[in-house]
Amino acid sequence: MTASRASDVPIVLADDLPVVVAARLGEEGAAQTRLLRGRLAQAGIRVPRWIDERPGRLRVVIGDLSGDPPLGQTARTMGLIYGEYLMTGLGALALAVAAPRMAVVTREAAVQQAVARVVGEGSIEVLRTPPMWPSQPDLDVPGAAGRAWVVGTRLLDRAAAALLGEPPRRLCTVAGAVANPGVLSLSPGETPADLVARRGGATPAAWVAIAGGAPGGRLCDPEEPLPEDEEMLLILPAAHELVRRLRRPLAEWLPSAASICSGCQLCTEGCPEALRGHPISPHVLVLAAAGMQGAGMQESAAMQAAARWCTGCGACDVICPAGLLPSQGVLSFLARGQAPDHRAHRVRQADGLPGHPGDAAARRRLPLHQVTTQLGLLSY
C-alpha cells in the first residue's frame, strides 16, 4: 500500500493502476489501459495524482478548445483543422484514466460544428462555452464541477501523437502589432523574430514579444528559440503599458507593494482557484512576499503551499486597480528572485485535486472582451 504525500487518502496500486479501477475494467481492459499509460508516459504525459488517489472521483475528461487567451486563435484553429486528431488524443486520455464520460468545449459555433461532424453520434459531448478568461469549462459541462480532468489542445496534441506514433501538430498564434496576425506551424529553433518575419513583420519599429500572450505571459528574447509547445506569441509596441508593467522587475515593485496595495482583495475575489475553495489569497501572498526577508522557514513553506494553487492565468493582474502584477508576487514563493515560468507551473498544477466551484466561480468569471479592453489590446 502506498500513501500519497499530497493526500491522506490511501491508494493501492497494481502495476501503476488502482486496484479498484483494474477490477472494474477487467483483465483485458486493465492490460490495455496499462499499455496505454506506458506509451503516454514515454511522451512525458502522466496521469494527475488525484485521479489515482481517489478512484471514482473523476467523472469526465474535458477537451478544452476554449482556452485561447485574448487575440489567441490556436485552440480554435486546432479544432477546425485537426478535430479528428484531437479527439484521438481525448479518447486516449479518457481510456488511460478509465473515465466514463468525455466532453469537448469551444467558444465558437464553427468549431463546435466541425468537431461534432468528427464525433458523429459517438460518446463525446460537444458543447459551447461563453467567452470567458480563464476558460474553466468544467463550469459549463453539467455534472463536471469538481469531477473533471480538463486538458487543453497542447496535451490533446501530445496524446494523439503518442498513440499514433507521429510528431505533434504544434501551432502558435502570432498576434498583436504585426502586419498579418495569424496561426503558424512552429518549427524547432524558430525565434520570435522569425515568426514575426513570417507574419509580414512588426508594425512598430520598436516591439516586444510576450510568450503565452496576456494575461499571464512573460517577456521573451526575440532572438532566442521559442519553446516548441508555445501556443501564443503576442507582439506589442515597446511603449505599451502592459510591456512597461512586465518590464518592471519584481525586486523593484514588490518592496513597495505594501504601500501601493490598498488591500481591496479584488484579486482574491476574482481568483478562479480561490473561488474553487483552494487555500490561495493573492492579496495576502503579495503583501507577505513584500515582507518575507525575515520570515521563518515554517511561514515561508506555508506560503509556498498556498502559492502552488496559482495557475498563472493572470486574472488577478487584470483586476488589480493599482496596476500591480499579483501573479508574479504569488509565484515568487516558488521561484524567489526569478521570473516565474507560468507554463511549467501549469504542468505542476495538474497534480492538484480539483475544487468544488460554486455559483460565485461562475458569476465572477471575466468576459474575454473585458480582459482584452483592460489590457489595452482592443485595437488589435
C-alpha angles and dihedrals in degrees: 000000000000123000118204118237089220096054140032090221110106120225130197113211127196109193091334095310122102110253093230091053093046090052091050093050096046126226097294095042092047091051091052091048092050090049091050092048088053092054092047091048090054087058091051095257116134132180113253109257096235091062093063093036093057109034108196095026093097113077105160140022110213123203104212111213090157097071101100112128120225110310090007120133104169100102090042092051093045089053093049098045106025103030095131091047092051091049088055088057092047092051091049093052093046091051091048091059097033091239113180093211140040130195139175124205130195137167096225133069092217092058092044090054093046093052093042089057089054097049095037112178093340131126097276117100115216113203140173121235127193118258099264136146121260094022100225094180093181086077090062102042108084113246094005100107109119092355103072138098104209115202127184130217093269092061093040088052093051093045093052091047091051092050096045097038092238133125114264117264096238117192130178131193116226107197144154123047098015129115095240115018114202150118122290138183106251115226126199114275097015115144130209087255090056092050093047090052090051089055093053098271134284119299097222120060091228113046140163130211122224114195113214093021123244140344104031098015130123136226113257136191109259090217097049120090113263115234109263092233094055110123102187138040116183118196117201136170112268089241095055114126093234090055090050091054094047092048093056105098118240089233088059102050101028097071089055094044091097090063096036097047112080094198091240089146092216090132091057094042089055098040108116093211093048089051088054089060097257117146098254126118111175095196091054093046094048092051090045092050089054091061104030097111092098098032120127124241093255093054092045091050091051091052091049090052090054093044093055089076090066112107095188092242090144096222089134090054090055093048100044108110091198093062094243124142101233092177091065091050091049094049091046086082088064097042109023112200094003134094105258118245101226094187092057091046092055088056091053090046090064087081092063121107108244116245130227107257115205132196091290092063092054094043095050099049112125117243109237091233090056092051091049091050096047092049092053094244100118094102090061 
